[in-house]
């Protein structure tokens, strides 16, 4: 159960209620839980602590937030209509500087108001409740031990705890004020040293760590059935404290990431590398459980294990493919005769990146402007992002303007078969794009290269990294790399296809 799957049920609630019992909160309570501004307003009216926040509906308002960085950028709703009748899931992001904030606001404001919030540190704690028309009749508490992704995703490993009186009182007050009925998780951040608790959100549905509750003796699915169908409240709501439950698939990748430590995000509090291995020794403890793996019902656990292993092997293969392709491109960069041969007869060039609002758009405009008069070379740019028609990134637009390049007319497109067929040469910005291109359009293999292959002045970087959401100097460096690669490309093109 997710916010995305609940929306269609809410929309058809009247019709469905005539045929079945719907296990979800009353309509008004659901609306409050789904709207974060309303959730926080309600909490404040009840004297419950929430992080300082500012609701904005324009870039100008966002620029006046006054919070220290990092700033939390939280969509008012997790799932929105993207304007075409389809639902789009939005997630919480973190802006490390004003440039990132501008980018994130421009992405999210098109869907409605955005909440800017001070960053609240601490441990993620959930209070899960069963509620009978406003009265909490069962409660459970857990804390997160691991999150995946490490920047703040869902829990992959967590532990049952004794109930905290303060957080439980807040949960009771919230449920009563909404006349809530059903199950919910009230999520907090708990700063142990400061003894401070902040409300983060209310999930008006079953939660991702539900397996831990059941393992510890708090069988919320059975309790909800008894309450809704048989009108019976649970008699014994005690549960075991100290039970730990792990989602094998998610925690496997948590461990791998801890061992590799490749993510530069400053919000990650990296545990020691050895914990990536030693934490799994806990699986032999009598209080350890797995979310899915269970000897009494082995098929789901085996399916989860097999999928995890398949994904891991696929990532290993992809990593090896990337390394091999990168080396091929590095070798090719120093071989001008081979590059001339690849460019012979080229009459159309297609630049490719992910979003088509930074690197590929810039490359196309720069090369177009530098073509000699009378040149017949056709130039296009595109990307893999499904959202088409987007203007160039404002940061790149400003950076390009500083060197006389105008990106105001650029609009993003999504690569398709016709584009691939039209192009004699496809230049991607990084190797991930080449691999995806070869997978989606195998026939393009013989006419694809990395754009930086033509940047003979750079002996280190063969990829041009995405500046999206980064500081101004990253955009400036990206522009320099694109211009340098275009200079090399244009020189060789003039030798192989004059005019």
Steps between C-alpha positions, in 0.01 A plus 500: 500500500641835393364851451499431126283186531261662747406790270292294255321337792422840649366620165268197471420477869129566467453232238722243671339545842176357366673167431777459760649633817793733432781477754611863499448819697187718473508747212584814698768323704653365180511853354681637806756219497560542126548876523817578695407864563175394659683233701744755642228758565301244695808393697584858596144565611540203737834622636705234318850605389568517127808636319492867404350528155386734227236416240589663167329516165756709310875519446504846658350370824744213505799733475397664828482184711762595761594141595854371535610247239426221438138599441236228474288536185177312565214480247169575665366169368691182424298416189366759256336518159775581250260695279425216258270300727785278619623488859855599583679413824700783658763452766669702771832652385775696671651822366863553604528850354290773332563355153365159597203666668418691183515181296283298739243777530470534123440124478234483769310829488336402172301241700387733779625656826830379644602484866849627586606364835795521734703181511420291808762244597452199719375144487193407296230366731156369406194469723260255337141507621166325466222753546131446573315819402757734650615280788837326479441141610842355412842657450850389402832681469810437294821680414691493176842336507575517126346708221528437129599720326727632772399857419163431661294224343280233653629281779678180404576390856311606814434409864192489724512733802307575813240772445613856559231675706548837331482374142212267583308792653556700180377210288189463718423873474535497121278196454232638731493840333447338158242245624735253333405137449730221386878465503763771468865570563599830661863571413736707715864605508643455849813689604608294799763745628267799489200288608308658212225340289373639171202371304601413144180364346201271541465197274129427494547140390708190569873575509815349353625359831177310569684165512687611814172564682371153418829335598489681835141392571308808384291348221345816360345334191313249719406771749361722225296214358356418842418866564344577162324172427423347841488830695746358753788691653820307571522369855876466531709768329834428667797430276864401531757778527838457332381294202685596183377443147691540174381537143760281333497668159524859624750432778731309269547814294531707818797282596658526155469879504658518848793293374546713188428848644470661157217747567640849582174624654591686824175393666614138520643402837718215387537207740841328504555274200526190716134547600404423143603143582467465878140627511398185310637283778193611694290267285613215725360670812177343633326839487584555132236455230471554125207688347444240228719195559315244714550122521125442533431684172814477293385610153476879558838504675664304222346734242635804689845340531510405132395849390765658724771273363389565142510874556840482667649294216348740247669793677832318500467427127403860432799626696733279297334614177546863604866450580561323169319766300676782681836348415398461135401867488826608666700300246298647216554856622870474422446351154415782260508277192236271656284799593528643148383166364200499737406850381534432129175585320324627816218741407296495820602506868281419799613604849366288786482538878237414760273802535587695182493826697875544564784318323345379174299820450812710557709286263245530219466879529878553524580280200219656294634849569857406407425327169655677202266685268339268248556185705227238455555303820174420683517530879251374760500434873290268713486305827348204683274699735131428437390856578540684167462869416706627793710815451873501559615499862502859623851463637632371168305766315675772703841333469464468122383859468830610651686364194246615242291184469121531505312197633162669544343314207615156614230250596571147615410194294506125565713284271304279260558274204462779243776705664733201508430426133564863396833530677831401341680565830362487854711664771416415859625685807574202723536126462169423675323665208694290250407178676133593514505612137653171390241309701201693364634545145758226425536618142653827627811323631722582201423874497533594865787660691554698816504871425818555706684259267566812291645696793867420442608757758360295791693185578295408809125540457336319210149580628331839538317483832149631551507842677132475593439652844869580551688821580570767229862392457382150403282648225795709382726194489232307309478779243879501455503123449218513243662787309838324498347178370310692231823670391667164445192360329465798267866485400476136400164549329649773279776256399268209421184672370598844365203724430 
